[in-house]
């Protein structure tokens, strides 16, 4: 391994065809990897890979192969990040998955005819599908995609294969393996502790083939909402708000540091040099009388004690309302008046705080816009105003009409493939069930929220 550093920036060549860059600065708080660079791993069409365990070639997820980790860190630092994502996941989940059949009403309108099938339900419940599906939903809301591990039963050996279970795999643990052809789709993926994988704990699995669902005993599947101009992995919808989210996550620390440091400086005290000259002369005289050698530190200690006594008379709750009297005298040596002077420092705290609050509001607006969630549904108070009940109801109906169909389709797809593979020819489908919310004025008085509070 070779390391080359210039100032606060450097390269680490691990000898396997991969180069890491690192930076030492206040933002990273130490030696932190800032990016991965590839040597000889970029094709003429721009598809890149990094060296993985045991000579594998991994298609990185994000510039640093750590996009899931970066998203987690950004949202955890933003005070409303995970709260908004939780609200979004709750709106998507509704009352959870249910079985249904497609149906057409008398006025030629498609709708879902919800039904119950005990065999299919028992099959799904045997693998705790509700927990696994909800975990997949969390990844879908954060990263627009999720990974699952699909396992067959042992009946495959005797010609009676079935999909036994579908398990969620955290997106931070899985990466595609580069197929070696820029136009070919990956056929394998690796589960490891990314971005720094250990070969001892890395496993390669084939990808699930929906056209031949019983081909592999164990396989991985990636289900996502396609992101424009991204070949393999989807990226969060709020990728454009990353900078705003980072900024919003630093505001609390900035204000905390300001309160601890800048706000403590409230007075500028100017003392006359002649005062300290006289004090030094008195100290020397005392030393001469006592036979003690004079040291320069004696004057500094006197200054510290004098300033502490001076400050004690000016600060503290018990000294509120007191005033300080000083007098000036003419100094022939300085040819000017000298004396103590205390000047309050105008720190413009109000302007500073208002500026930081304005930045925070902008960050909140950018975040909610990126998340695709109306502020009234995210419970954010923008411009000191919380959305009314009618605004929330309207926003909820618009959200259900425009933002739920595609995530519903993607989230339920692996379980739909399981149902279709295990029950050939069935018309049973699986989808998320949501109760239609009516305005309070359309609800009978005895059933209103106010009446049941």
Secondary structure, DSSP 4 states (H G I P E B T S, - for coil): -EEEEETTEEEEE-SSSEEEEEEEETTTTEEEEEEEEESS-B-TT--B-EE-GGG-EE--SSTTS-HHHHHHHHHHHSTTHHHHHHHHHHHHHTT-EEEEEEEE-TTS-EEEEEE--HHHHHHHHTTTHHHHHHHHHHHHHHHSEEEEEEEE-GGGGGT---EEEEEEE-GGGEEEBP-S-TTSPP-EEEE-STTS--GGG-EEEEEP-GGGTTS-SEEEEEEEPPPTT-SSS---TTGGGHHHHHHHHHHHHHHHHHHHTGGG--EEEE--HHHHHHHHHHHHHHHHHHTPPP-HHHHHHHHHHHHHHHHHTTSSGGGTT-------EEETTTTEEE--EEEE----HHHHHHHHHHHHHHHHHHHHHHHT--HHHHT--BTTBPPPHHHHHHHHHHHHHHSSHHHHHHHHHHHHHHHHHHSTT---EEEE--PPPPPGGGS-GGGSTGGG-
